[in-house]
């Protein structure tokens, strides 16, 4: 078993003064019966503080014959360019350049009319 060394940088522990012992009591002739401690009641909760509202004048809203607000539905209708899969490679090269410039965006590929496939491009500009 190893001996633990005291750290040189640590402060020595402060000793607390010993507690005083109570003086010895003389035995009493007869003690009355001890009473049981009363059961503690739970502490009553304080009511929550009421929030105060600053006094502001209340404006009477008058109903007028205005039209109800229109509900706007955002619909973005796209225009598409359709290119067949069996188109010339030059046309696909031009569409690739237009995609890089941001003029069109490839949307989807579908097959129609049997085995014929088509590429659809969205016109952006």
N, C-alpha and C positions, 0 to 999 in steps of 0.2 A: 504494500500500500504506500503510495507516494504522499509526501507531505506538501501541503499547499503553502506557497510563499506569499507573503503580503506584498501587494503592489506598492512600489516606492512612491508613485505619484498620487495614490489615494489618500484621502483624509482619514485620520483615525475616527472610529465610531464614537459618538457622543453617548455617554452612559446616562441613563435617566435615574433620578434619585429614587430610592426604594420607597414604596408606598407605606404609609403609616398603618400599623396594625391597630384595630380598634381596642379600646381598653376592655379588660376582662369584666364581665358583668356578674353581679351576684345572682345566684339562682333565686327566682321569685317563689313565693309560697305556692300560689296556684294561678295559672294563666286562664283568662276567659277563653271561650271557644273562638277559634279563628273564623272570621267571616270570609265567605267566598267572594273573590273579586267580581264586580258587576261586569256583564258582557259589554264589550265596547260596541257602540252603535256606529254604523258606517258614516263617514263624514258627509254632510249634506253638500251637494254640488251647488255652486253659485250659479244663478241664472246668467245666461249669456247677455252681454251688453247689447242694447239695441243700437242698430246702426242708424245714424241720423242722415237724413237726405237734405241737401241744401234747398232752401225755398226758391223754387224757380216758378215763374208764371206759367200756367198751363194754357197753351194756345188751343182754342177751340177749332177743331178741324171741320171745315165747312165742306159738305159734299157738293161738288159741282158736276156739271154735265160734260165732263171730259171723257174722251174716248179711253178705253182701257189700254194699258201699255201693250205694245206689239211684242210678241215673242219672236226673237230672231233665231233662226236655225242656220247654222253655218254649213253650207253645202259648197263644196269645191268641185265643180264639174271640170273634169280633165278632158283634154283633147289628146287622142292617141294617134300614133303612127304605127302602121301594121306592116311587118316585113315577113315574107315567107321564108321558110328554111332553105328552100332550093334557090333563093335569090343569088345574084352574083356576089362574089367575095368583095368586090370593089364597094358595093353598097353597104356591106357590114363594116368595112373599114371606115367609110364616111360616118356611119352612125357611131362608131367607137370614138371618133374625133369629136363629134357633137356632144357625146356624153362627157368627155374630158373637159370640154369648154363650158359645160353646165347648161346647154340648150335643151337637152332631153335627158330622161332618166328611164332606165330599163324597168318595166313594170312586171310583166309576167310572160310566160310561154304557154301556149295552148295548142291543142290539136283539133282541127276542124276538117270537115269534108273528108272523112276517111283517115288516111295516114298523113295528110298534109299538116305541118306544124307552122305556127306563126309566133313571132316575137312582137310584143307590144311595147312601145316606148311612150312615156308621158311627155308632152310638150311643156317645157317650163317657161320659155321666153317667147 
